Structure formats: C-alpha cells, structure tokens
Amino acid sequence: MNSSSKGLMERNCLRALLAPALVVFFLASVPYAAPQSAADNYNHKCAVCHGKDGSGNTAQGKKAHIKDVHANMKDSEDDMIKVVTDGKGDDMDSYKGQFTAAQIKDLVDYYRSLGQK
C-alpha cells in the first residue's frame, strides 16, 4: 500500500469515527421544547385578551369587545376552532402555523371548559 492510499484510508476511518460524535454533539445543543398543555398554551397566547378565567375582562379584551365565555356558549366547537385556526379580522391572529390542529382543538376545549366553571 502506498502512502497516499494509507492517508486516504486514515482520513476515511477518522471521518467514520467522528461523524456519530458530531451528530450527538449537534443534537445535544438543540434546545428541546416540551409539548405544552392546553392550559399553558391558553395562558401564554389567549389569556391576555380572553382573561385567565375566560371572562374577557382584560384591557385587550375590552378593547376587542371579547365576550365572556361563561355567557357565550352558543358558538359551536367547530366555529371556535375555525376562528382560532384562521384568526378574526384585526382582533385575533391566526394560530394555524403556531399550533397543530390537535393543539387548537385542545385550546378550544380548554376555553369552553372555563365557561362551565
């Protein structure tokens, strides 16, 4: 075996040994975002307008004329899911890109549960 073949073989062996270590290092450096509960997502994204209790009794809620969920349960679950998914005019952003369909349904279920308390 000549010296150039030996050098190539050594470099290939080194790459084969380092590649898995680099993958582990990269994965360890990526922050892990644990899935949030519907209550956590609601409190983080929705409560600023809708209130932690669903009353809409917040500065932003009053400005946007948010209805109290305790008195407003006539909107269907499907209608609420559509509003959370697509947004509502200038008053409410779309959450289509931020939450999965399952998370949006869970948010709506959580919000509706506030009206039953």
Secondary structure, DSSP 8 states (H G I E B T S, - for coil): --HHHHHHHHHHHHHHHHHHHHHHHHHHHS-------HHHHIIIIIHHHH-TTS---SHHHHHTT---TTT---S-HHHHHHHHHH-BTTTB---TTTS-HHHHHHHHHHHHHHTT-
